[in-house]
């Protein structure tokens, strides 16, 4: 299964999904899938969240709490679930606030193994 197919499966299977992306921590997108009615700038969101994730990773390294696996950021309009793929890449699912966050987290974790195999 290709990266795009994995992302598309997640977006199509989770109610309220707006987009899914694989991105490097330096802000370079690897692949993405978005629904047509998405009203936000996914590139800007992803780049800004990549910066935040780098800071979270640094903090976790300093306090020696183990490796970062997942982060969820919920705002008044959206929920972003981020899953770390490796030291260089992460995947993110952007949902409406009332989207099925639990299923999104589950599928993002499940598909992360397939995405890692594809990236190897």
Backbone bond lengths (Angstrom), bond angles and torsions (degrees), N, CA, C in turn:
res aa  C-N    CA-C-N  psi(-1)  N-CA   C-N-CA  omega(-1)  CA-C   N-CA-C  phi
1 X - - - 1.448 - - 1.530 108.82 -
2 X 1.320 117.16 132.20 1.463 121.33 -179.76 1.524 110.55 -76.11
3 X 1.319 115.49 166.32 1.464 120.44 177.41 1.519 110.96 -59.49
4 X 1.321 115.78 -45.23 1.472 119.76 -179.58 1.519 111.16 -62.16
5 X 1.326 117.12 -40.49 1.464 120.24 178.44 1.522 111.33 -63.50
6 X 1.322 117.05 -40.38 1.467 120.57 178.17 1.524 110.40 -63.68
7 X 1.321 116.75 -46.16 1.464 120.21 178.87 1.526 111.20 -63.75
8 X 1.324 116.23 -42.20 1.458 120.56 -179.93 1.531 110.94 -63.42
9 X 1.320 117.36 -40.31 1.465 121.20 177.78 1.520 110.41 -59.16
10 X 1.319 116.42 -44.07 1.465 120.22 179.53 1.524 110.51 -62.45
11 X 1.327 116.43 -51.57 1.471 120.84 -176.90 1.523 111.27 -60.84
12 X 1.334 117.17 -42.03 1.461 120.80 -177.57 1.530 112.61 -73.85
13 X 1.331 117.62 -23.63 1.466 121.48 -174.89 1.521 114.38 -92.93
14 X 1.316 117.93 -14.54 1.462 121.03 -174.37 1.521 109.95 -111.63
15 X 1.336 116.05 118.00 1.456 120.96 177.64 1.527 110.46 -59.97
16 X 1.307 116.15 133.36 1.452 121.64 178.22 1.513 114.94 88.26
17 X 1.334 117.84 2.41 1.467 120.41 179.31 1.522 110.61 -66.41
18 X 1.311 115.32 139.03 1.456 121.69 174.84 1.522 111.44 -108.65
19 X 1.341 115.86 -37.48 1.464 119.75 -177.64 1.518 109.99 -167.43
20 X 1.320 114.35 160.90 1.463 122.04 171.36 1.518 106.61 -140.06
21 X 1.325 115.49 145.42 1.460 120.02 -174.72 1.528 109.87 -146.78
22 X 1.304 115.11 149.86 1.465 122.40 167.23 1.518 105.28 -113.73
23 X 1.327 115.58 128.73 1.451 119.33 -173.24 1.525 110.62 -142.91
24 X 1.316 115.14 149.93 1.457 121.39 173.11 1.526 109.07 -83.69
25 X 1.316 115.95 155.70 1.467 120.05 -179.98 1.517 113.15 -64.99
26 X 1.317 117.37 -16.31 1.456 119.73 176.67 1.526 112.35 -85.18
27 X 1.333 116.94 3.69 1.455 121.39 175.51 1.513 114.86 94.11
28 X 1.315 118.21 3.93 1.466 121.18 179.62 1.520 109.47 -87.27
29 X 1.349 117.38 120.12 1.463 119.84 178.44 1.526 110.94 -74.14
30 X 1.324 116.63 138.67 1.457 122.55 177.93 1.524 109.57 -94.91
31 X 1.325 115.95 -45.86 1.470 121.47 176.89 1.518 108.35 -161.07
32 X 1.328 116.12 155.36 1.466 120.08 -179.37 1.515 110.63 -155.21
33 X 1.317 114.13 154.95 1.457 122.57 174.38 1.519 106.74 -136.66
34 X 1.320 117.49 132.59 1.466 121.56 179.32 1.514 109.77 -134.71
35 X 1.326 115.34 149.92 1.462 119.39 173.29 1.521 107.53 -79.80
36 X 1.291 116.42 154.09 1.464 121.01 -173.42 1.522 113.82 -63.41
37 X 1.324 117.43 -35.96 1.461 119.40 -174.45 1.526 113.76 -83.43
38 X 1.314 117.22 11.73 1.459 120.64 179.57 1.528 109.53 -63.07
39 X 1.327 116.30 130.67 1.460 121.36 -173.28 1.521 113.80 -108.50
40 X 1.320 118.12 10.47 1.451 120.09 -178.24 1.523 110.22 -122.16
41 X 1.297 115.44 163.97 1.458 122.17 178.95 1.522 108.41 -85.51
42 X 1.326 116.50 98.69 1.450 120.95 -175.36 1.526 111.25 -64.61
43 X 1.312 118.05 -35.70 1.467 120.71 179.08 1.533 111.02 -61.93
44 X 1.322 116.15 -46.38 1.455 120.50 179.86 1.526 110.56 -63.63
45 X 1.320 116.48 -45.83 1.458 120.78 178.46 1.520 110.55 -57.92
46 X 1.312 117.41 -46.72 1.459 122.06 -177.53 1.523 112.15 -65.05
47 X 1.313 117.15 -42.50 1.458 120.65 179.46 1.525 110.35 -63.85
48 X 1.321 116.73 -44.32 1.463 119.85 179.92 1.523 111.34 -65.72
49 X 1.313 117.60 -40.64 1.460 120.42 178.92 1.524 111.23 -70.04
50 X 1.321 118.43 -30.93 1.465 120.81 175.62 1.526 109.90 -61.35
51 X 1.314 116.60 -39.83 1.462 121.11 177.59 1.523 110.72 -63.38
52 X 1.317 116.54 -44.48 1.468 121.26 178.45 1.527 110.32 -62.78
53 X 1.321 117.17 -42.60 1.462 120.77 -179.48 1.525 112.13 -63.11
54 X 1.317 117.00 -38.42 1.465 119.60 177.01 1.523 110.70 -60.03
55 X 1.325 116.08 -40.51 1.465 120.12 179.13 1.532 111.12 -68.15
56 X 1.310 117.35 -39.63 1.467 120.97 177.45 1.525 109.85 -63.48
57 X 1.335 116.37 -44.42 1.471 119.87 178.25 1.525 111.15 -59.58
58 X 1.324 116.91 -42.47 1.467 120.23 179.06 1.526 111.16 -62.18
59 X 1.322 116.17 -44.16 1.472 120.21 179.73 1.523 111.05 -62.20
60 X 1.321 116.65 -42.87 1.465 120.86 179.50 1.522 110.29 -64.47
61 X 1.317 117.32 -39.33 1.465 120.93 177.18 1.529 111.29 -62.56
62 X 1.326 116.52 -41.31 1.464 120.97 -178.71 1.527 110.83 -64.72
63 X 1.319 117.02 -43.27 1.466 119.35 -177.21 1.530 112.76 -89.83
64 X 1.318 116.01 1.12 1.464 122.87 174.35 1.531 112.56 52.36
65 X 1.339 114.54 57.30 1.461 121.25 -179.99 1.526 112.48 -99.54
66 X 1.320 118.36 6.90 1.457 121.23 -176.93 1.510 109.79 101.46
67 X 1.314 115.95 -176.36 1.461 121.25 -178.24 1.522 111.23 -81.12
68 X 1.312 115.91 142.65 1.464 121.71 174.28 1.513 109.13 -67.35
69 X 1.331 117.42 132.47 1.457 121.99 178.56 1.525 112.10 -115.30
70 X 1.330 116.95 -45.95 1.461 119.58 -173.71 1.520 110.22 -152.33
71 X 1.327 115.04 145.51 1.456 122.22 175.88 1.519 107.50 -137.43
72 X 1.330 116.68 137.86 1.460 121.42 173.65 1.517 108.30 -119.75
73 X 1.321 115.31 134.95 1.458 121.40 177.86 1.525 106.92 -125.62
74 X 1.330 115.15 118.21 1.460 120.18 -178.30 1.517 109.30 -113.56
75 X 1.327 115.30 130.63 1.459 121.73 176.42 1.525 108.31 -118.60
76 X 1.298 116.71 -175.86 1.459 120.64 179.79 1.531 112.19 -64.76
77 X 1.338 117.16 -23.16 1.470 120.25 -176.42 1.516 114.66 -114.44
78 X 1.334 117.89 -28.16 1.459 119.73 -173.58 1.522 112.06 -138.07
79 X 1.317 113.87 166.30 1.458 122.05 168.74 1.521 105.99 -129.60
80 X 1.316 116.21 131.22 1.457 121.56 177.63 1.523 106.85 -116.93
81 X 1.327 115.20 122.35 1.458 121.18 176.63 1.522 106.80 -108.22
82 X 1.328 115.67 123.24 1.458 121.89 -177.49 1.521 108.54 -112.71
83 X 1.318 116.08 132.38 1.467 122.28 178.19 1.521 108.14 -122.15
84 X 1.318 116.98 123.87 1.459 121.70 178.41 1.523 108.71 -72.22
85 X 1.331 116.69 131.37 1.460 121.90 176.98 1.525 111.21 -96.08
86 X 1.323 116.50 -46.03 1.464 121.71 176.61 1.528 107.45 -159.68
87 X 1.318 117.40 -166.92 1.466 120.46 -177.24 1.519 113.58 -66.83
88 X 1.325 116.74 -16.65 1.459 120.60 -176.06 1.522 114.96 -111.30
89 X 1.332 117.33 -23.47 1.467 121.30 -170.17 1.529 112.66 -129.20
90 X 1.327 114.36 151.88 1.456 121.12 171.39 1.522 109.05 -139.25
91 X 1.325 115.14 160.16 1.457 120.34 173.07 1.523 107.50 -116.20
92 X 1.310 115.83 150.53 1.462 120.15 -179.27 1.519 109.43 -139.12
93 X 1.317 114.86 142.41 1.455 122.57 174.31 1.512 107.10 -117.20
94 X 1.318 116.39 125.24 1.458 122.09 178.95 1.522 107.43 -106.91
95 X 1.341 115.49 125.70 1.464 121.14 -176.95 1.518 110.33 -126.79
96 X 1.337 115.75 157.31 1.454 120.22 164.93 1.515 107.39 -60.14
97 X 1.305 117.27 153.44 1.465 120.78 -179.45 1.521 112.47 -57.14
98 X 1.318 116.99 -32.59 1.470 120.15 -179.40 1.532 112.45 -94.96
99 X 1.339 117.15 13.57 1.461 121.47 177.52 1.523 111.19 -71.20
100 X 1.308 115.57 170.81 1.464 121.77 -177.95 1.538 109.29 -82.67
101 X 1.316 115.02 83.28 1.463 121.55 -174.41 1.524 111.26 -64.68
102 X 1.316 117.85 -40.32 1.467 120.66 -179.69 1.515 112.64 -60.61
103 X 1.328 116.20 -46.32 1.466 119.62 178.14 1.520 110.39 -66.50
104 X 1.323 116.68 -37.22 1.456 120.61 177.88 1.516 111.77 -61.67
105 X 1.324 117.40 -44.74 1.467 121.45 177.56 1.519 110.51 -60.94
106 X 1.330 115.72 -44.51 1.463 120.66 -178.62 1.532 111.30 -61.70
107 X 1.333 116.75 -49.97 1.467 120.12 -178.07 1.522 112.13 -67.49
108 X 1.319 116.82 -36.44 1.464 119.35 177.95 1.528 110.06 -62.90
109 X 1.320 116.84 -41.72 1.468 120.21 177.20 1.522 110.55 -66.30
110 X 1.316 116.85 -46.89 1.463 121.65 -178.68 1.526 111.25 -60.16
111 X 1.308 116.68 -47.86 1.464 121.22 -177.54 1.524 112.77 -74.82
112 X 1.329 117.31 -17.45 1.470 119.07 179.64 1.521 111.09 -62.09
113 X 1.326 117.32 -33.24 1.470 119.95 177.65 1.530 110.81 -65.89
114 X 1.323 116.84 -41.23 1.472 120.98 177.36 1.527 110.52 -65.69
115 X 1.339 116.21 -41.61 1.455 119.88 179.86 1.524 111.13 -63.77
116 X 1.329 117.03 -39.72 1.467 120.47 177.71 1.518 111.82 -63.04
117 X 1.337 116.25 -41.14 1.470 119.38 177.30 1.521 110.56 -62.20
118 X 1.307 116.55 -41.70 1.465 121.01 -179.79 1.536 111.26 -66.17
119 X 1.313 117.11 -33.44 1.466 121.53 -179.15 1.518 112.81 -78.73
120 X 1.323 117.39 -17.80 1.486 121.09 -179.09 1.499 112.35 -76.79
